[in-house]
Amino acid sequence: MLTITQESPLGADLGLLFRRHTADMHADTPPESIHMMDAGQLQSPLIRFFVLRDGGVPVGMGAFKRIDAGHAEIKSMHVLAENRGRGLSKMMLDHLVAEARAEGLRRLSLETGVQPTFVAARALYTRAGFVDCEPFEGYWADPNSVFMTLHL
């Protein structure tokens, strides 16, 4: 049974998700272009963090961080490699978009990489209606980054 619930990013059974996410981010991205947040940074009143579980086992995560009253940024989208190909990333993204809409947000943006590691993620975001945009809140033009946004 698949469930997505809001949880603390400091949950005791989330270590594998964070280790794999960190490894993927560092696989082929220069350190100065890595913009991920660790579990402690995700534990913030400005962030809603969600865990996707399969039979109670965490297999994916995603979050959004409020930038202002109408705009938030997607952070820490990750599904364990052995669970990919099942539509779980789309399920998590759909959940994040629905939660953002329910909170009255008008725009959801993200930063992702240009490297081959991120091809599937960029395709997922494009299929969901995200379009390229300029760097937003705290980012700068970076040849290793792609910025995307969705008007809700």
C-alpha positions in Angstrom: 0.0 0.0 0.0 1.4 3.4 -1.1 1.0 6.4 1.2 2.3 10.0 1.2 2.3 11.8 4.5 3.8 14.9 6.0 6.5 13.9 8.4 9.6 15.2 10.0 12.8 15.0 7.8 14.6 13.8 11.0 12.6 10.5 11.1 14.7 7.6 12.2 14.0 5.4 9.1 14.8 8.1 6.5 18.6 7.7 6.5 18.7 5.7 3.3 16.7 8.2 1.4 18.9 11.1 2.4 22.1 9.1 1.8 21.0 8.1 -1.7 19.8 11.7 -2.5 23.1 13.1 -1.4 25.0 10.6 -3.4 23.0 11.4 -6.5 23.4 15.1 -6.1 27.2 14.7 -5.8 27.6 12.1 -8.5 28.3 14.5 -11.4 27.5 18.0 -10.2 30.3 20.4 -9.2 30.0 21.2 -5.4 29.4 24.9 -6.0 26.3 24.0 -8.0 24.7 21.6 -5.5 21.7 23.3 -3.8 20.2 20.4 -1.8 19.2 20.8 1.9 20.1 18.2 4.5 17.5 16.8 6.9 18.3 19.4 9.6 17.8 22.2 7.1 14.5 20.7 5.9 13.2 20.8 9.5 11.9 24.4 9.2 8.5 26.0 9.7 8.8 27.3 6.1 9.1 23.7 4.7 6.5 21.0 4.2 8.3 17.6 4.0 6.5 14.5 2.7 7.5 10.8 2.7 6.2 8.2 0.2 6.0 4.8 1.8 5.3 1.4 0.3 3.9 -0.9 2.9 5.3 1.4 5.6 8.8 1.5 4.1 10.1 4.9 3.0 10.8 4.8 -0.8 10.5 8.5 -1.7 10.5 12.0 -0.4 9.7 15.5 -1.5 9.2 19.0 0.0 8.4 22.5 -0.7 9.8 25.6 0.9 7.8 28.8 1.0 9.6 31.8 -0.6 6.8 34.2 0.0 3.0 34.2 0.4 2.3 32.9 -3.1 5.5 31.2 -4.2 7.3 28.0 -3.0 10.3 26.0 -4.2 10.3 22.2 -4.6 13.2 20.6 -2.6 14.5 17.1 -2.0 12.5 15.2 -4.6 13.9 11.7 -4.5 12.7 8.1 -5.1 15.0 5.2 -4.4 16.5 3.8 -7.6 15.1 0.3 -7.0 11.6 1.8 -6.9 11.8 3.9 -10.1 9.8 3.1 -13.1 6.6 2.7 -11.0 5.3 6.2 -11.4 6.3 7.2 -7.8 8.1 10.4 -8.8 4.9 11.5 -10.6 2.8 10.6 -7.6 5.1 12.6 -5.3 5.1 15.6 -7.7 1.4 15.5 -8.1 1.1 15.5 -4.3 3.4 18.5 -3.9 1.5 20.4 -6.5 -1.9 19.6 -4.9 -0.6 20.6 -1.4 0.8 23.8 -2.7 -2.6 24.6 -4.4 -4.4 23.7 -1.2 -2.2 26.2 0.7 -3.1 28.9 -1.8 0.2 29.1 -3.4 0.2 30.6 -6.9 3.6 29.5 -8.2 5.9 26.5 -7.6 9.5 26.6 -8.8 12.5 24.4 -8.7 16.2 24.2 -9.5 17.6 21.0 -11.1 20.8 20.0 -12.9 21.8 19.9 -16.5 23.8 16.7 -16.1 22.6 13.3 -17.5 21.6 12.3 -13.9 18.7 14.8 -14.1 17.3 14.0 -17.6 14.4 12.0 -16.2 13.6 14.6 -13.6 13.5 17.4 -16.2 11.2 15.4 -18.4 8.9 14.7 -15.4 8.7 18.4 -14.6 8.1 19.3 -18.2 5.3 16.8 -18.5 3.7 18.3 -15.4 3.6 21.7 -17.0 6.8 23.3 -15.5 8.5 25.7 -17.9 12.0 27.1 -17.9 12.4 30.4 -15.9 15.0 32.8 -14.7 16.9 32.0 -11.4 14.6 32.9 -8.4 15.1 33.6 -4.7 18.7 33.2 -3.8 19.9 31.6 -7.0 22.1 32.9 -9.8 22.7 32.0 -13.4 24.7 28.8 -13.3 25.6 26.7 -16.3 25.0 23.5 -14.2 21.4 24.5 -13.3 18.0 24.6 -14.9 15.3 26.7 -13.3 11.6 25.8 -13.9 8.3 27.1 -12.7 4.6 26.2 -12.7 1.8 28.7 -12.3 -0.9 27.1 -10.2 
